[in-house]
């Protein structure tokens, strides 16, 4: 689990506190459900492993309403039918999306006199079967939700399936349900494997093919046992619509590649693409990495309100083909140094999909080779950019300058077809993108030929915002760049005096011709940061502009705790009963960067887990100076008073404040940088 909210609202794959926490209802004296299945309804015959049931041979694709609606009134029959219509109208059905899934809050709060579930008459006045019939009429499939407990996760406490597995499964089958998401709230402390296996057997007993999605949040390491139980299993707590949340979940799911395969998939939770909390660059990374990880692709945005950019991301059939490859291999990490990730996925046709993923807040060069990606030795290779939809040849190098939080997704193959394509070039950037207003900063660009063939008539351009002076100090063109060589150009970049602090878009572009006369244009966006050195003396860092920030739950808050997922919903910073007026409220995993300009000497703070999480939370604090860790606390818990941390940052251009999860997973890890100061 990641973050347990303080209010008792439905949190999907996250338990809620108090009586809703797993097992605590029994401790509070709760009783078993009034109406339960008789054990005699269970089939006597053994059930085949779920991964052999012929379902979900590629990761399921579809829609789930939870991330965009939660339990709000807008989740209703009209919405569900509207999503089915959009699947057809917008080509999503043709792209492979087929499941339209209902999440929590579809049911009435009580079972009827016969112990059966009933649909909420306000949300679904015609019942679930009518919705299923409509979805099926579009050539699509319907999914439904319940919990492997006495109640679901919503605070209203809708009926769960614990003790009702066989009757509920039959009811779902009678309605025409094709997919079941089975959550983990109010589970009475019953063994997870037992609870989820019982529902497996109940679904099997119906005789209807129903994809079975286990949602126990990775608490019991389902990747070790659930292939014999379900078609997919959640590996983490719930995702939220933030860069930090998506990044944290991706990191938890990546090491589990060996467990995934046809009919049994690791599930790092639904997509947030289009919900508005991330940039389109970050959403493309989200979609790319979920596809490389062979994850289920369940759209979590309200497609009735989606932008064309959202539809473009979700319907990229070259990226979808990565996710849906019938070999069923989850991508494996090749390298991950300094936030520069290389992840390679084996494809059925022998090619490899290589994700060059940039975790950091500035453009980074990320590279590997065809051999490191798992390809056989060859004279040359074809490389297909799956977002740019262009194909090149390469001599074996795979490299790109990747924008902040971006991903370059390449499909690389050996074979004889490479000569038909122009050479791949890498656009490189050397030098710091940090520049003070009215002052000049040097940058160096490179256009490197990665191909087996030469690039001819190569030219380079660098552009920036209106009013910025960008001057080339060396040649911007050359007649030929052979394999492995580069056109190198030095530039001087000057933002106008008075330019406000912040990030500004620059673009580095190259144009060249292949030996066969094909003209190629290539570009890479990156950001320059206009910065101001901190004032002399001691300053509170919460009063200074941030270069970048990522956070595991909601935004990093200034002078308050992390609170919940929305900006500004924190409380006074409080550690061990002591309240602090100034500082930053973060949540593991977290990283915040500040410009020091080489003029500062020390960073000091009082740090710890915020009291708002009660007894929960374990974190560790780190301070980095220009890529070097200069101070750390070790693991801190909520039982500890605020701890001092001091770091020597003399001469550093950038100071980075990091919070990790303490090594025990991300659960309520609210971390306060209290009384946070920098001396300059």
Secondary structure, DSSP 8 states (H G I E B T S, - for coil): -----SS----SSS--SGGGSTTHHHHTT----SS---GGGS-SS----GGGSS--SS--EEEESHHHHTTSTT-SHHHHHHHHHHHHHTTHHHHT--EEE--SS-B-SS--TTS---B-TTT-TTHHHHHHHHHHHTT-EEEEEEESSSB-SSTT--B--TT-HHHHHHHHHHHT--EEEEE-TT-TT--HHHHHHHHHHHHHHH-S--EEEE-STTTT-GGGTGGGT-SEEE-SS---SSHHHHHHHHHHHHTTGGG-BTTBEEE-----TTSSSS-HHHHHHHHHHHHHTT--EEE-S-TTS--HHHHHHHT-HHHHHHHT-TT----EEEEEETTEEEEEEE-TTS-EEEEEEE-SSS-EEEEEETTTTT----S-EEEEETTTTEEEEESSEEEEEE-TT-EEEEEEEESSGGGGS-B-EEEEEES--EEETTSEEEEEEEEEE-SSS-EEEEEEEEE-STT-EEEESS--EEEEE-TT-EEEEEEEEE--TT--SEEEEEEEEEEEE-TTS-EEEEEEEEEEEEE----SSEEEGGGS--SEEE-SSS--EESS---SSSTT----EEETTEEESSEEEEESSEEEEEE-TT---EEEEEEEE-GGGTT--EEEEEEEETTEEEEEEEEEETTS--EEEEEE-TT-SEEEEEEE-TTS--SS-EEEEEEEEEE-
